[in-house]
């Protein structure tokens, strides 16, 4: 009987283990509860693919923290006019993350443990405006 109880406990999922969709729903609930992205305004980013990282940085830095938190973000790629039903935004964030974590910029490096985790590079101190980036 003790072994059966022990096996059942071992099979039960730990309370901190949840699937990705549940984590994502929880994340969005917390953002909504704080009012993030719930304002009536829109922040429209016009992105040039050739200068994705620098262009995004300059546009985002033109807004205050409060504006970025409260307004909805809409992305348009230059020369690719259309409605943003999250397709361009998804592509934008995918491309932006690739650029931001590119070792060429020296801001981040892969951790010693695996190639899925990045950490701030000690070399980032030599990058101009590294704290803003």
Secondary structure as UniProt FT lines:
FT   HELIX           2..11
FT   TURN            15..16
FT   HELIX           20..33
FT   TURN            34..37
FT   STRAND          42..47
FT   HELIX           49..51
FT   HELIX           52..61
FT   HELIX           65..70
FT   STRAND          72..77
FT   TURN            78..79
FT   HELIX           87..100
FT   HELIX           103..105
FT   STRAND          108..110
FT   STRAND          118..120
FT   HELIX           122..126
FT   TURN            128..132
//
